[in-house]
Amino acid sequence: METLSKILTALIIITAVALVLFVAYIIFTAVQKKKKTEALFSKKNRGDSFVPSLIKINFPNAKIIRRAELQAPNGQGGFDPAPADLVLVETCGIIIMKLCGESGAIDNPEGGPWTVTGVNGSFTMPNPIDGNQPAVQAITSLLNDEAIYNVPIYNVAVFYGKKAVYRNRSPKALTAKSLLTTLKDLNREKFLSGSEISDTYNAIRKHLPRQEVTRQKVVRKGK
């Protein structure tokens, strides 16, 4: 009986220590993630690697394809170019992003061109949400070809300049900070498992030009 009591006591101690270590690891990871995110946001200049880095810090298991040269069926038996600045595969599904580094006030009407007004004046640009639509069609088509169905696809524009502000509130129009919030909210919907994320990601990569796939491998090694 005494031996059994000692064994139970030892098991309780081991379990308690393991739990403390696990909690400490979670806290340490959260603190490190916060520090890295704050350091990234504090940088004076934000280059085209800013958003991918921000995602990888906060979502380390995310599958990212940058500057994807997709092909969308044109309804005439052929394909048209359907580029995407960034394709993200996560538990919520697929997010196709148009990345814009400009700062300023952004007039973002639905279905029309957008206007950005900053310290250097104003300029008009094609609606980035509409511009992403061929990539949405391309990914929908290639997933069907790979017998992967009903995966949610989100189409968003991310203006990651430090002083980017939208005139009109829209779940498709994001800043760097609202991107993180949006991804956390979306990922509450656990649509894809870990293996399904890999299958979906690999299906997209399979349909990229050979040189694009090679370049993405180089980019990931540099992360």
C-alpha positions in Angstrom: 0.0 0.0 0.0 2.8 2.4 0.9 4.5 1.6 -2.5 1.3 2.4 -4.4 1.0 5.6 -2.4 4.5 6.7 -3.4 3.9 5.8 -7.1 0.7 7.9 -7.1 2.4 10.8 -5.4 5.2 10.6 -7.9 2.7 10.6 -10.8 0.9 13.6 -9.4 4.2 15.5 -9.1 5.3 14.6 -12.6 1.9 15.6 -14.0 2.0 18.9 -12.1 5.5 19.7 -13.3 4.6 18.8 -16.9 1.5 21.1 -16.6 3.6 24.0 -15.2 6.2 23.5 -18.0 3.4 23.5 -20.6 1.8 26.7 -19.3 5.2 28.3 -19.1 5.9 27.4 -22.7 2.5 28.8 -23.9 3.2 32.0 -22.0 6.8 32.3 -23.4 5.6 31.6 -26.9 2.8 34.3 -26.6 5.3 36.8 -25.2 7.8 36.1 -28.0 5.1 36.4 -30.6 4.0 39.7 -29.2 7.6 41.1 -29.1 8.3 40.0 -32.7 5.0 41.5 -33.9 5.7 44.8 -32.1 9.2 44.9 -33.6 7.8 44.4 -37.1 5.2 47.1 -36.7 7.8 49.5 -35.3 10.1 49.3 -38.4 10.2 52.6 -40.3 9.8 51.0 -43.7 7.5 48.2 -44.6 8.6 46.3 -47.7 6.8 43.6 -49.7 7.9 40.9 -47.2 6.1 42.7 -44.3 2.7 40.9 -44.6 4.2 37.4 -45.1 6.5 38.0 -42.1 3.5 39.2 -40.0 1.5 36.1 -40.9 4.3 33.7 -40.2 5.0 35.2 -36.7 1.4 35.0 -35.6 0.4 31.8 -37.6 3.6 29.7 -37.7 1.8 26.8 -39.4 0.3 28.9 -42.2 0.9 27.8 -45.8 1.9 30.9 -47.9 2.4 31.3 -51.6 3.7 34.7 -52.7 3.2 36.2 -56.1 1.3 33.2 -57.4 1.0 33.1 -61.2 -2.3 31.3 -61.6 -4.4 30.5 -64.7 -8.1 31.0 -64.8 -10.3 29.3 -67.4 -11.7 31.8 -69.9 -14.7 29.9 -71.0 -13.3 29.4 -74.5 -11.2 26.3 -73.8 -8.2 28.3 -72.8 -6.8 30.1 -69.8 -6.0 33.7 -68.8 -3.4 35.0 -66.4 -4.8 35.3 -62.8 -2.0 36.6 -60.5 -2.4 36.8 -56.8 0.0 38.7 -54.5 -0.4 36.3 -51.7 -2.4 33.0 -51.2 -2.8 31.8 -47.6 -4.1 28.4 -46.7 -5.3 28.1 -43.1 -7.8 26.2 -41.0 -10.5 28.6 -42.2 -9.9 27.9 -45.9 -8.0 30.0 -48.5 -7.4 33.7 -48.4 -6.4 35.5 -51.5 -4.7 38.9 -50.8 -3.9 41.9 -52.8 -1.1 43.7 -51.0 -0.7 47.5 -51.2 2.0 49.3 -49.3 0.5 52.8 -49.7 -0.5 55.0 -46.8 -3.3 57.5 -46.7 -7.1 57.7 -46.8 -8.6 55.1 -49.1 -11.9 55.6 -50.8 -13.0 52.0 -51.4 -16.4 51.7 -53.1 -17.7 48.3 -54.2 -17.4 47.7 -57.9 -15.5 50.8 -58.8 -11.9 52.1 -58.7 -10.3 53.1 -55.4 -8.7 56.4 -54.6 -5.8 56.8 -52.2 -5.1 60.2 -50.8 -1.8 60.7 -48.9 0.9 63.3 -48.2 2.0 63.2 -51.8 -1.4 63.7 -53.3 -4.1 61.3 -54.7 -4.1 58.5 -57.2 -6.7 56.1 -58.5 -6.2 52.4 -58.8 -8.3 49.5 -60.1 -10.5 47.9 -57.5 -8.2 45.3 -55.9 -11.1 43.0 -54.8 -12.3 42.9 -58.4 -8.7 42.3 -59.5 -8.4 39.3 -57.3 -11.5 37.6 -58.8 -9.7 35.8 -61.6 -7.4 34.2 -59.0 -10.5 33.1 -57.0 -11.9 31.5 -60.2 -8.5 29.9 -60.9 -8.2 28.3 -57.5 -11.8 27.2 -57.5 -11.2 25.5 -60.9 -8.0 23.8 -59.9 -9.4 22.5 -56.7 -12.3 21.0 -58.6 -9.8 19.3 -60.9 -8.1 17.9 -57.8 -11.5 16.7 -56.3 -11.2 19.2 -53.4 -14.6 20.7 -52.9 -16.4 23.4 -50.9 -13.3 25.0 -49.4 -14.1 28.6 -48.4 -12.2 31.2 -50.4 -11.9 34.7 -49.1 -10.9 37.7 -51.3 -9.3 40.7 -49.5 -7.2 43.7 -50.0 -4.5 44.6 -47.4 -3.1 48.1 -47.3 -0.2 47.7 -45.0 1.1 51.2 -44.9 1.5 52.6 -41.4 -1.2 55.3 -42.0 -3.7 53.5 -44.2 -7.3 54.3 -43.3 -10.4 53.2 -45.2 -13.3 55.6 -45.9 -15.8 52.7 -46.0 -15.9 49.8 -43.5 -15.7 46.5 -45.3 -14.6 43.0 -44.2 -12.7 42.7 -47.4 -10.7 45.9 -46.9 -7.9 45.4 -44.3 -5.0 47.1 -42.8 -2.0 45.3 -41.3 -3.5 45.3 -37.8 -7.0 44.4 -38.9 -5.5 41.5 -41.0 -4.4 39.8 -37.8 -7.8 40.3 -36.1 -9.6 39.0 -39.2 -7.4 35.9 -39.5 -7.9 35.1 -35.9 -11.7 35.5 -36.3 -11.8 33.4 -39.5 -9.6 30.6 -38.0 -12.2 30.1 -35.3 -14.0 28.1 -38.0 -11.9 24.9 -38.1 -12.8 24.0 -41.7 -9.6 22.3 -42.7 -7.5 19.8 -40.7 -3.7 19.9 -40.8 -3.6 17.2 -43.5 -6.3 19.0 -45.5 -4.4 22.2 -45.4 -1.3 20.4 -46.8 -3.4 18.7 -49.5 -5.0 22.0 -50.5 -1.7 23.9 -50.5 0.0 21.2 -52.6 -2.9 21.2 -55.1 -2.5 24.9 -55.7 1.3 24.6 -56.0 0.9 21.8 -58.5 -0.9 24.1 -60.9 1.8 26.9 -60.6 4.3 27.3 -63.4 7.4 25.2 -62.7 9.6 28.3 -62.1 7.0 29.7 -59.7 7.1 26.5 -57.6 10.9 26.6 -57.5 10.9 30.2 -56.5 8.5 29.6 -53.7 10.7 26.9 -52.3 13.6 29.4 -52.1 11.4 31.9 -50.4 10.3 29.4 -47.7 13.9 28.4 -47.0 14.7 32.1 -46.3 11.9 32.4 -43.7 
